[in-house]
Amino acid sequence: MLQRMSRELSPEALESNEPWLHRALGETALAESHWEIALTEFRAADTLPDGPVYRSPLELYANIGRAFDAMNNADSAVTYYQRYLSAPVPADIRLNADVWYRSLVERGISARRSRLQ
């Protein structure tokens, strides 16, 4: 699918959708157990030449935590999940992110903490 999009979209369309393409590549890599690629792609999904893509790092923290979680790297997973929970962001951004990530993050912390003890 990603190769087809690369062939069919103009360079301008590809550039404006680059963060979403990186996120899709990160999700694909995560699903295929390519952990390092997933980490690289999730980080690239929040990077533009002039700075971060989003107004907050919540999605980035949650996705990097998921990748570390999949790698069974409990320390790093918990670190990123805690960053997600403690990041100072406006309420509207927190609410939107929490719909997608809050329960995943809280379950991840709970499960990883039990492994670390």
Stockholm file with secondary structure:
# STOCKHOLM 1.0

chainA/1-117         MLQRMSRELSPEALESNEPWLHRALGETALAESHWEIALTEFRAADTLPDGPVYRSPLELYANIGRAFDAMNNADSAVTYYQRYLSAPVPADIRLNADVWYRSLVERGISARRSRLQ
#=GR chainA/1-117 SS CHHHHHHHSCHHHHHHTHHHHHHHHHHHHHHTTCHHHHHHHHHHTTEETTEESSSSSHHHHHHHHHHHHHTTCHHHHHHHHHHHHHCCCCHHHHHHHHHHHHHHHHHHHHHHHHHHC
#=GC SS_cons         CHHHHHHHSCHHHHHHTHHHHHHHHHHHHHHTTCHHHHHHHHHHTTEETTEESSSSSHHHHHHHHHHHHHTTCHHHHHHHHHHHHHCCCCHHHHHHHHHHHHHHHHHHHHHHHHHHC
//
